[in-house]
Amino acid sequence: MPVGIEAWLTQIPPITRAWLALSVLTSLAVQCQLVTPLQLYFSYKSAFTNVQPWRMITTFFYFGSISLDFVFHMFFFMRYSRMLEESSFANRKADYFWLLLSSSLMLLALSPLVNLPFLSSSLAFVPIYLWSRRHPSTPISLFGLITITAPYLPLALVAFSWVLNGTWRAAAGDLVGCAVGHIGWFMRDVWVREMVGGNSILSDAPEILKRLFGDP
């Protein structure tokens, strides 16, 4: 691996780096015909009836074949996942992992209702949505064309994905990700701030995860 790329990768926080690496390797494996998308997608029948539990994991790492849409999703997910992990979740690897894990479980539960075999782009929109809600006044330039404030970023990306693919179905996964991201934001920010209940299992990682990641 070239020194410049290796140095760049080591600067990415660990959870985002692992997610990025597994996603790129999965798409490369499909591109090299080592596996096929039919071996990676999620369905309850395949995962449980046919006893293929790995589908509950691989569905979150396959962003499609190497294409403009692949680059689009990978760039924005990596950018905002990294910024979120470096800011709100700095030195809290367990909490960030728990955000992604709990969001993944919600997406798996919603999958049959929205008929989404691959949930990678849906999960990628969770950190994008949470970052946008936690930085409401931050201006963002989209491709140097227009400037918006952060809360409008998820909807702008959904619209761009729609235009890029020419069908609303291509943006369905992104919209579901926004919905799950909203739940994550509500439980971590609004619920903790406004409700008497304070922190909950959805806002704080279990102690076993904190010990596993070595968090204080």
Secondary structure, DSSP 4 states (H G I P E B T S, - for coil): --HHHHHHHHHS-HHHHHHHHHHHHHHHHHHTTSS-GGGT---HIIIIITT-TTHHHHTTT---SSSHHHHHHHHHHHHHHHHHHHTTTTT-HHHHHHHHHHHHHHHHHHHHHHT-S--HHHHHHHHHHHHHHH-TT-EEEETTTEEEEGGGHHHHHHHHHHHHHTSTHHHHHHHHHHHHHHHHHIIIIIHHHHSTT-S-TTTS--HHHHHHHT--
